[in-house]
């Protein structure tokens, strides 16, 4: 916590010193709220909650899974989680490019590919090498998801991007909360590996919501 505090303090000081003053026109809260009442925005919010829920249902317990099922512990566990974080940086960069060129196909493929990764982890979680490869791929896709979630909500309310961005943070956190809670229940009542089955079910719902928004806009 002290480390997080230090990093955020540095970011605050840098913002105060170097962030430029940007002139703009203030919008009323009423006009921003009316923008987010649309069916498209509601569907987008639900999709973001479900996608983040599906991801964190498993990610919140990835250390537990790797230790108890794959038996990756100590330094090996640290290195693997570090690789997860490094690959997510590349995923974040690639995700931005994909969303700027082919947003719809990127959004629809993401829950499908993540589900395939989870199927692999459920079936081969006891084997170290396949699990390591799948976790690294998951890290890359996690970076894509970071961009995707924000893009999906903000693009649904182009005339109130700041307000939509604030809602994005709240909805993403709701997804984390729900996913973590459901994942814990699955571990206690069924077993650690079944967090991936729970994630897949939620990701199917997310895919349906993503596809619904795309179809509504096309019609």
C-alpha positions in Angstrom: 0.0 0.0 0.0 2.9 2.4 0.7 4.3 1.6 -2.7 0.9 2.4 -4.4 0.7 5.6 -2.3 4.2 6.7 -3.5 3.4 6.0 -7.2 0.1 7.9 -7.0 1.7 10.8 -5.2 4.3 11.1 -8.0 1.5 11.0 -10.6 -0.3 13.7 -8.7 2.7 16.0 -8.6 3.4 15.4 -12.3 -0.2 16.2 -13.2 -0.1 19.5 -11.2 3.2 20.5 -12.7 2.9 19.5 -16.4 -0.7 18.8 -17.3 -1.8 21.7 -19.6 -4.8 23.9 -19.0 -7.4 22.9 -21.6 -10.2 25.3 -22.3 -13.6 23.7 -22.7 -17.3 24.3 -22.3 -19.1 22.9 -19.3 -22.0 20.7 -19.9 -25.0 20.4 -17.6 -25.5 17.2 -15.7 -29.0 16.9 -17.2 -27.7 16.8 -20.8 -25.1 14.2 -19.9 -27.5 12.0 -18.0 -30.0 12.1 -20.9 -27.2 10.8 -23.2 -26.7 7.7 -21.1 -30.4 6.7 -21.0 -30.3 5.2 -24.4 -30.8 1.5 -25.1 -27.4 1.3 -26.7 -25.7 2.7 -23.6 -27.6 0.4 -21.2 -26.6 -2.7 -23.3 -23.0 -1.5 -23.4 -22.9 -1.1 -19.6 -24.3 -4.6 -19.1 -21.8 -6.0 -21.6 -18.9 -4.3 -19.8 -20.0 -5.6 -16.4 -20.3 -9.1 -17.8 -17.0 -9.1 -19.6 -15.1 -7.9 -16.5 -17.1 -10.2 -14.3 -16.1 -13.1 -16.5 -12.5 -12.2 -16.5 -12.1 -11.5 -12.8 -14.2 -14.5 -11.7 -11.0 -16.4 -12.6 -8.3 -13.8 -12.5 -9.0 -13.0 -8.8 -8.0 -16.6 -7.9 -5.3 -17.2 -10.5 -2.6 -17.5 -7.8 -4.7 -20.0 -5.9 -5.3 -22.0 -9.0 -1.6 -22.0 -10.0 -0.5 -23.1 -6.5 -3.1 -25.7 -5.7 -3.8 -27.2 -9.2 -0.7 -26.6 -11.3 1.7 -26.6 -8.3 3.5 -23.5 -9.5 4.8 -21.8 -6.4 7.3 -19.4 -4.9 9.6 -17.8 -7.5 8.1 -19.6 -10.4 4.7 -18.2 -9.5 6.1 -14.7 -9.3 7.8 -15.0 -12.7 4.7 -16.3 -14.4 2.5 -13.5 -13.0 5.2 -11.0 -14.0 5.1 -12.4 -17.6 1.3 -12.0 -17.4 1.7 -8.3 -16.6 4.3 -7.8 -19.3 2.3 -9.4 -22.1 -0.7 -7.3 -21.0 1.2 -4.2 -21.9 1.6 -5.5 -25.5 -2.1 -6.5 -25.5 -3.0 -3.0 -24.4 -1.1 -1.5 -27.4 -2.4 -4.0 -29.9 -5.9 -3.7 -28.6 -5.9 0.1 -29.2 -4.9 -0.5 -32.8 -7.5 -3.2 -33.4 -10.3 -1.1 -31.8 -9.4 1.8 -34.1 -9.6 -0.3 -37.2 -11.9 -3.3 -36.6 -13.8 -2.6 -33.4 -16.8 -4.9 -33.8 -14.9 -8.0 -34.8 -12.4 -7.3 -32.0 -15.2 -7.0 -29.4 -16.9 -10.1 -30.5 -13.8 -12.3 -30.8 -12.4 -11.3 -27.3 -14.9 -13.2 -25.2 -14.7 -16.2 -27.6 -10.8 -16.4 -27.4 -10.8 -15.8 -23.6 -13.3 -18.7 -23.3 -11.1 -21.0 -25.3 -8.2 -20.1 -23.0 -10.3 -20.9 -20.0 -11.3 -24.2 -21.5 -7.6 -25.0 -22.0 -6.9 -24.1 -18.4 -9.8 -26.2 -17.1 -8.6 -29.2 -19.0 -4.9 -28.9 -18.7 -4.4 -27.0 -15.5 -2.5 -29.7 -13.9 0.3 -29.5 -16.5 2.8 -26.7 -16.0 3.9 -26.0 -19.5 0.5 -25.7 -21.2 -0.8 -23.7 -18.3 2.1 -21.3 -18.5 1.5 -20.7 -22.2 -2.2 -20.2 -21.7 -1.7 -17.7 -18.8 0.7 -15.7 -20.9 -1.9 -15.6 -23.7 -4.5 -14.6 -21.1 -2.2 -11.7 -20.1 -2.1 -10.5 -23.6 -5.8 -10.7 -24.0 -6.3 -9.0 -20.6 -4.4 -6.0 -22.0 -6.8 -5.9 -25.0 -9.8 -6.0 -22.6 -8.6 -3.0 -20.7 -9.0 -0.9 -23.8 -12.1 -2.6 -25.0 -14.1 -2.0 -21.8 -13.5 1.8 -21.9 -14.0 2.0 -25.7 -17.3 0.2 -25.5 -18.9 2.5 -23.0 -17.5 5.8 -24.2 -18.4 5.1 -27.8 -22.0 4.5 -26.7 -22.2 8.1 -25.5 -20.1 10.2 -27.8 -21.6 13.5 -26.7 -20.9 12.9 -23.0 -17.5 11.1 -23.0 -16.3 12.4 -19.6 -19.5 11.2 -17.9 -19.4 7.9 -19.7 -15.8 7.4 -18.7 -16.8 7.9 -15.0 -19.5 5.3 -15.4 -17.0 2.9 -17.1 -14.9 2.9 -13.9 -17.9 2.2 -11.7 -19.3 -0.6 -14.0 -15.9 -2.2 -14.4 -15.5 -2.3 -10.6 -19.0 -3.8 -10.2 -17.9 -6.5 -12.6 -14.8 -7.2 -10.5 -16.9 -7.4 -7.3 -19.5 -9.8 -8.8 -16.9 -11.9 -10.5 -14.7 -12.2 -7.3 -17.8 -13.1 -5.2 -19.0 -15.8 -7.7 -15.5 -17.2 -8.1 -15.2 -17.6 -4.3 -18.5 -19.4 -4.1 -17.4 -21.8 -6.9 -14.1 -22.6 -5.2 -15.8 -23.3 -1.8 -18.6 -25.4 -3.2 -17.3 -27.2 -6.3 -13.5 -26.7 -6.7 -10.9 -24.3 -7.8 -10.8 -25.4 -11.5 -14.5 -24.6 -11.9 -13.9 -20.9 -11.8 -13.1 -21.2 -15.5 -16.5 -22.8 -16.2 -18.2 -20.0 -14.3 -16.2 -17.5 -16.4 -17.2 -19.1 -19.6 -20.9 -18.9 -18.8 -20.6 -15.2 -18.0 -18.5 -14.5 -21.1 -21.3 -16.1 -23.3 -23.7 -13.6 -21.8 -21.2 -10.8 -22.6 -20.9 -12.0 -26.2 -24.7 -11.9 -26.6 -24.8 -8.4 -25.3 -21.9 -7.2 -27.5 -23.6 -8.8 -30.6 -27.0 -7.3 -29.6 -25.6 -3.8 -29.6 -23.9 -4.3 -32.9 -27.1 -5.6 -34.5 -29.2 -2.7 -33.0 -26.9 -0.1 -34.5 -26.8 -1.9 -37.9 -30.6 -1.9 -38.0 
